[in-house]
Amino acid sequence: MMKKWNVVFIFFLAFAVAGYAIVQYSLFDASDAGLVAAKLQEPEFQLTPWVYVLYAHIVTAVLALAIGPFQLFHKKSKPRGALHKRLGYVYVLSIVISSVAGIYLSLFATGGLISGLGFFILDILWVTTTLIALRKIMVKDIKRHREWMLRSYALTFAGVTLRIWLAPLVMLFGDFVTGYLFVAWLCWVPNLIVMEAIIRRRSNKQSLPIPDSQSQPNL
């Protein structure tokens, strides 16, 4: 039951943040939306082409965020195999585009080098884990493919955890920039650590030897 509720919670958070991003960046004036408003406060900052790259990053990241749960938490069936494959390619393409855009954005990150480095490493790991997962399925290594996709989605989920962490950090420090320095790392490092622990625990369980009933003494 707990596992089922965990999946429901992940679906809820993923789609809540995806919906929030769509509403925030499509229904309101760009100058009032999130990071755009923050960047406008920086002297001599050139909004273009930065803002167009930001939108490319957001759209593709939201797409990956929404597709991920359907790929990871589904019952295996032959009819769904073709859909899984097509959605998988869309997921991979979305991350390739979003991570390249993210690398560019990290060069102009609010907070300078510390936050920029956090987001830069995130984007490098994001596209790397995703492409490794793609490579694994191409050589029919399903177990490793799933493990690397779990790592990939842990990094995709940084879009959710960033928003969970940011408001409390800004309130704690009383300053957006300081909070942003921390969230650039907190949005993905804990995700990856937790996911790695889950993967290793599963792997250890699967590698445990099965007791041979015939070798047990009769009591």
N, C-alpha and C positions, 0 to 999 in steps of 0.2 A: 504493500500500500504506500509506503514512504517513497519508493522509487517512482510510483505513478504520480504522486503529488509533486515530486521534484521536477518531473517532466512538464507537468501542467504549469508549474511556477516559471520554468525556463521559457515555455511558450508565451506565457503572459508578459514577462519582462521584455522578451524579444520584440513582440508585436506592439507593446505599449511604447517602447522607445522608438521603434520604426515609425509608428503613427505620429508620435510627438515630433520627430524630425521632419516628417513630411509636412505636417501642419505648420511648424515653426518657419520652415524655409520656403514654403510655397504660398501660404495664405497671407503672410505679412510682408511689409517692406523689408528689403534685404538689410537696410541700415539698422533695423531693430532686432535682427535675429542673431542670438547667441554670440559666436566668435566675431561676426562681422561688426557688431557694435563695439566690441572690445578693440578690434584692430583700428577702427576709425578714431580711437582715442590716441593712437600712436602718431606722433608728429611726422609729417612727410611720408607716411605710408601710402604706397600706391595700391589702390583697391583692385585694379586690373593688372595682370591676368589672374591674380591670386583668388579672387572671388569665384571665377569660373572653374578653377581647379578645385576649389572647396566644394562647389556644387557637384562636380563629377565624383569627388571622393564620397560625399554624403549619399548620393543616389545609389552608387554601386555598393557601398557599405551596408545600406539599408536593405538592398536586395539580397546580399549574402546573409545578413542577419535573419531575414525572414525565411530564406530557403533552408538554412542549416538545421533547424529542429525537425523538419520533414525528412531530411536525409538521415539524420542520426537516430531518431526515435520512431521507427516504423517496424511493422511486422513484415518479415521477408515473404515475398510471394512472386511467382514468375510473372504475372501480369504487370506488376509494379516495376519490374526490372528495367524496362525501357524508359519509363518516366524517371526513375532514379538516376539513370545514366544521363539523360538530357538535363535534368536539374543540376546534376553534379558538374557538368560542363559550364552551365550558367554561373554556378557558385564559384568555380575556379576562375572564369573570365572576369567576374565581378571583383574578385579579390586582387587579381593581377592589376586591373585598372585602378582600383581604389588604393592599393598599396603604393603604386607608382605616384599617384596624385598625393598620397600621404607623405611620401619622401620629400616631394617638392614643398609641401606645406610645412614640414618639420624645419625647413631652412628659415622659415619666418615665424616660428612658434612664439607665442606670447610667453615671456619669461626668459627668452634667450637660449643659451647653450644647454642648460640643464634640462629644461622641458623639451627643447628641440631634439636632444640626444635620446631622451626617453621615447618620443614618438618615432624617431628614425629607426631605433632598434626594433620597436614594435612592428613597424611596417616591413622591415627586412625579415624578421622571424615569421610574420604573417604570410607573406608570399612564399617563403622558403618551405614552411611546413605544409602549405597547400600543394605546392608543386611536387614535394616528396610524396604526399598522399596520392597524387595523380600518377606518379611514376610507379608506385606500389601496385595500384590496381591494373596498370598496363601490363605488369608482369604476373598478374593473377595472385598477388600476395594479399589476400583479403584481410587477414588479421592485422598486418602492419598498415594496410590502407586505412582501416578503421581507426587504429591508434593515432596515426598522423592527422586524420581528419578531426579527431577529438581535440588534438592540440591546436589545429587550425581554428576550430570553432571557439575554443577557449580564448583565442586572440581576437576573433571576430566579436566575441561578447564584450570586449573592452569598450565598445560603443555604449553598452548598457552600464557597466561598472563605472565608467567615467562619470556618467550622470548621477549615479548613486553616491559617489565619493565627493563630487565637486562642491555641491551646496554645503554639506557639513564642514568641509575643509575651509571654504571661504568664510563661513561663520566663525570657525575656530580661530583663524588667523586675522579675520577682519579685513582681508585684502584679497582681491581676485587673483592677482599675479602670483602671490605666494601659494595660494591654494592650487593654482594651476601647475606650479613647479612640482608639487607632490603628486597631483593626479596624473601627470604624464607618466609616472612609474606605477602608481597604485592601481591604475585602471587595467593593467595587464600582467604584472609580475605575480600577484597572488593567484590570478586565474590560471596561469601556466603551472604554478607550483601545485595547486590543488588538483588540476587535471592530470599532472604527471604522477601524483600520488595515487589517484584513482586507477590509472592505466597500470601502474606497477602492482597494485593490489590485485587487480583482475588477473594479471599475468602470473603472479605468484600462486593464485588459487588454481588456475588452469594447469600449472606445472606440478602441483602436488600429486604424488603417486597414489593410485587407486588401490586400496587395501585388497589383498587377495584372500577371499573368504576361505579358500581351500587350505591356506597356510595357517589359519587360525586354529588354535588348539580346541578340541571339543570339550566343553564343560558339562 
